[in-house]
Amino acid sequence: DMIAGPSEILILAEDTCDAEVVAADMLSQAEHDKMASAVLVTDSKRLADAVSAELERQIPLLPRAEIARESIDNCSKIILAESMTQAVEISNEIAPEHLEVCVDNPFAYLPQIRHAGSIFLGKHAPEALGDYFAGPNHTLPTSGTARFSSPLSVDDFIKKSSFTYYTQQALEQVGEKIVRFAEEEGLQAHGKSVSVRLEKGGTL
């Protein structure tokens, strides 16, 4: 159910961020693949312009410059938001694989973040930290699937069952609704399995 690739990064950055650092973080994903996506969302035009200039300076210095160039030109963008609150809303809409919250107080924004594969909090937590050292599983949802799926974890390897128990009284309260659903689907035997219980009441 989870699409794992091409690689993505979205960086939420405020005006206090260092443009050289933000551009380097964008390129850390852009060098992966020509289809990789690197997105900056900020409320600072100064930072947006400075990061754009930094990308142009840094790309030619990379051994994988050709790949990074195509990723930045065709699959990446810098989005100027009206506020950091709007920036978070944009991030939730995109639902990125990797999300860097590159701000002075990242925990203030964390409750607003609903959709992201792996979240890196603060100015000292680059995505590469998660790649090589920090520990969270790095099989992550991409292409917006973080809206409904999660990083690979031990939960994916655990077999589970669900349990349902209703008393006679509980079934009587909802039974007619179940029968109606079954009849709408044209599955009369489903409905009968409930209605026969309602008819028998306490004699079961």
C-alpha positions in Angstrom: 0.0 0.0 0.0 3.0 2.3 0.3 5.0 3.8 -2.6 8.6 4.0 -1.6 10.3 6.2 -4.2 11.5 8.4 -5.9 13.0 10.2 -2.9 11.5 13.4 -1.6 12.4 16.1 0.8 10.3 19.1 1.9 12.0 21.8 4.1 10.0 24.2 6.2 12.3 27.1 6.8 12.0 30.5 8.5 14.0 33.6 7.8 16.7 32.8 10.4 17.8 29.8 8.4 21.2 29.6 6.6 20.6 29.5 2.9 23.7 27.5 2.2 22.5 24.8 4.7 19.0 24.7 3.2 20.3 24.4 -0.3 22.7 21.6 0.8 19.7 19.7 2.4 17.7 20.0 -0.8 20.6 18.7 -2.9 21.0 15.7 -0.5 17.8 14.3 -2.1 18.2 15.8 -5.6 21.4 13.8 -6.1 19.5 10.5 -5.6 17.6 10.4 -8.8 16.6 12.7 -11.7 13.0 12.2 -10.5 13.8 13.0 -6.9 11.9 16.0 -5.4 13.3 18.8 -3.2 10.9 21.4 -2.0 11.5 24.5 0.1 8.5 26.2 1.7 9.2 29.4 3.5 7.6 32.7 4.4 10.8 34.6 3.7 11.4 36.0 0.2 15.0 36.8 1.3 15.7 33.2 2.2 13.9 31.9 -1.0 16.1 34.1 -3.2 19.2 33.2 -1.3 18.5 29.4 -1.5 17.9 29.7 -5.2 21.3 31.3 -5.7 22.9 28.7 -3.4 21.5 25.9 -5.5 23.1 27.4 -8.6 26.4 27.7 -6.8 26.4 24.2 -5.2 25.1 22.0 -8.0 28.2 22.3 -10.3 30.4 21.2 -7.3 28.6 17.9 -6.9 30.0 14.6 -8.5 26.4 13.8 -9.3 25.7 17.3 -10.7 23.9 16.1 -13.8 21.3 14.1 -11.8 20.9 16.9 -9.2 20.5 19.5 -12.0 17.6 17.6 -13.6 15.9 16.9 -10.3 16.1 20.6 -9.3 14.9 21.9 -12.7 12.1 19.4 -13.3 10.9 18.0 -10.0 11.7 20.6 -7.3 10.4 24.0 -6.3 10.6 26.9 -3.8 7.2 27.9 -2.5 6.8 31.3 -0.8 4.0 31.1 1.8 2.3 34.0 3.5 3.2 32.7 6.9 4.7 29.6 8.5 1.3 28.4 9.5 0.4 28.4 5.8 3.7 26.7 5.1 2.8 23.8 7.4 -0.6 23.6 5.6 1.2 23.3 2.3 3.5 20.6 3.7 0.5 18.6 4.9 -1.0 18.8 1.4 2.2 17.5 -0.2 2.7 14.9 2.5 6.4 14.5 1.9 8.6 11.4 2.5 11.2 13.4 4.5 10.2 16.7 6.2 12.8 19.0 7.8 11.4 21.6 10.2 14.3 24.0 10.0 13.2 26.5 12.5 14.4 27.7 15.9 11.4 26.1 17.8 10.4 23.1 15.8 8.3 21.6 18.6 5.9 24.5 18.3 4.9 23.3 14.8 4.9 19.6 15.4 1.3 19.4 16.6 0.2 20.9 13.3 2.1 18.4 11.1 -0.3 15.6 10.1 1.2 14.0 7.0 4.9 13.2 6.6 7.0 10.0 6.5 9.9 11.0 8.7 10.2 14.3 10.4 13.5 16.0 11.2 13.2 18.6 13.9 15.3 21.7 14.2 18.3 23.2 12.4 20.7 20.4 13.5 18.8 17.4 12.1 19.5 17.0 8.4 17.8 14.2 6.6 21.2 12.4 6.1 21.1 11.9 9.9 18.2 9.6 9.4 19.8 7.9 6.4 23.0 6.9 8.2 22.8 7.2 11.9 19.8 8.2 13.9 17.9 5.0 13.7 14.3 5.4 12.3 13.4 3.0 9.5 14.1 4.5 6.2 11.5 2.7 4.1 9.1 5.6 3.9 5.9 6.6 2.0 6.4 8.8 -1.0 4.2 10.4 -3.6 1.7 11.8 -1.1 1.0 8.3 0.4 2.1 9.6 3.9 -1.5 10.8 4.0 -2.6 7.2 4.7 0.5 5.1 5.3 3.5 5.0 7.7 7.2 4.2 7.7 8.0 0.5 7.7 8.2 -0.7 11.3 7.9 -3.9 13.4 4.2 -3.5 13.2 4.2 -4.5 9.6 5.6 -7.9 10.6 3.1 -8.6 13.4 0.0 -10.6 12.6 -3.2 -9.3 14.3 -6.8 -10.3 14.6 -9.8 -8.2 15.4 -12.5 -9.1 17.9 -16.2 -8.3 18.0 -18.7 -9.1 20.8 -22.3 -7.9 21.1 -24.9 -8.7 23.7 -28.5 -9.5 22.6 -29.5 -6.0 23.7 -26.7 -4.4 21.7 -27.6 -6.3 18.5 -31.2 -5.4 18.9 -30.3 -1.7 19.0 -28.6 -1.8 15.6 -30.0 -4.9 13.9 -32.5 -3.2 11.7 -29.9 -0.9 10.3 -27.6 -3.9 9.5 -30.5 -5.6 7.7 -31.2 -2.4 5.7 -27.5 -2.2 4.6 -27.6 -5.8 3.5 -30.8 -5.3 1.5 -29.3 -2.2 -0.2 -26.4 -4.4 -1.3 -28.7 -7.2 -2.5 -27.3 -9.6 0.1 -30.4 -10.9 1.7 -28.7 -13.8 3.4 -26.5 -11.3 5.3 -29.6 -9.5 6.5 -31.3 -12.8 7.4 -28.4 -13.8 9.6 -29.2 -10.7 11.7 -33.0 -10.7 11.4 -33.4 -14.3 12.5 -31.6 -13.4 15.7 -33.9 -10.4 16.2 -37.0 -12.7 15.7 -35.7 -15.3 18.2 -34.8 -12.7 20.8 -33.9 -14.2 24.1 -34.6 -17.8 23.0 -31.0 -18.3 21.5 
